[in-house]
Amino acid sequence: MTTKTVVDTNTMTFEILNDYCLSHIGAIKEYPFDATTAVYKVGNKIFALIDEESRPPRINVKCDPNYARELRELYASVTAGYHMNKKHWNTIICEGEVDDASIFEWIDDSYDLVFSSLTKKMQTFVRNS
């Protein structure tokens, strides 16, 4: 009789998500809602939220509405944004179903959507900060 060993292949942690979000130009982290919900902003607009206490980690990202719906159909671990506008936000449960590269890509997409919505003056300010 052989025994299978369960290996946790999920490498995503809050620290990795946090560092990646803050690596974007002009990104800041705040706690406007409570002491455990990290809110990531660019130009004073939110592009990501992470519940620091969730295990596995959960991150909310902004998304094109059609693409958001498509991702929810493809992945059980991608749901409509928790406490967010369900049309524009997805919650990703980082439990291993979605590879890390895709999660990083979705964070980038969220940042880009928010950054492009800023005024040209604010975009210039962020770039030069």
N, C-alpha and C positions, 0 to 999 in steps of 0.2 A: 504494500500500500504506500502510495506517495502522498506527501502532504504539500499543498501549495502554500507558498508564503505570500502574504499580501504585502505589496510594496506600494508606498504612497508616491506616485509619480508626479503629484502636483507640487511644483516648486514655487508657485506664486504665494507671496506673503504681503502683509500690509506694508512692510518696509520697502519691498521692491516696487509696489504700486506707488507708494508715497514718493520715493526717489524719482521714479519715472515721471510722474505728474509735475514735480518741481523742476525737472530738467528742461521744461519748455520755457522759452523766452518770456519773461515777465510774469511767470506763474507765481502765485502766492497761496499760502494755506491759512485758512481761518476756521474758527469754530463758532459760527453765528447761531446755531440751533441748540447744541448741547456740547458736553465735554468730550464726546466720543465720535462725533460725526465730523470728519475732516472735509472741508469744502475747499476746492481748488478753483481759483479764479484767474482770469486774465482781463485786464482793463475793467475790473470790478464786476465781471460777469462770470457766472459759474460754468465750468466745463467738466467737472468731475466731483463726485462725493464718495467717500469711503467710510463705512462703519468700522471703526478701529477694533471693535470687540467681536466682530463676526468671524467665525471659524467654520468653514473656509471663508476667506475674504470675499467681500461683496463690493462692487464698484458701480456707481451710476455714471453713465456717459450720455452725452447728447448725440443724436443720430438723425440722419435724413429719415423722414417718416416711412418711406417705402422700404428702405434698407433695414430700418428698425424692425418692421413687421416680418421681413424675410428672415432676419437673424433669429427672431423668436420662433419661427416655424422650423428652422434648421437645428436649433440647439435647445435642449430642455433646460439648460443652465442659463439661458438668456430670457429674461421676462420683461414685461412692461415696467418702466421705471417706478420704483418704490417711492411713494410720496412725491412723485414728479408728474409732469404732463406726460401721460402714457403714449401720446402720439410722437413725441420728440425725444423721449429718454428711455434707455434700456438699463436694467440692472443685470450685471454679469456676476454669477456665482462662480468663483475661481476654484472649482473643485477638480479640474483636470480634463473635463470634456472639451473645453476650448483651449487650444495651445497658447502659450504665453505670447508668441509673436502676433497672433490675431488680437489679443487683448491690447497689446501695445499699439497696434494699428488703429483700433477703435478709440483709444485714448487720443491718439494723434488726430483722428478724424473729428473728434469732439472739440479738441482745442482749435483746430482749423475752422470749424463751423462758427465757433464763438468769436475767434479772432477776426474772421472776415466780416462779422456783423458789427464790429467796432467802427467808429468814425475814423476817417483817414488820419485825423489829428491824434486820436487815441492810439491808433496803430503805430504811428511814428513815435509817439511818446513811449510806448511799450518797447519798441525796437531799440530805442536809445537809452533805456533805463539800465 
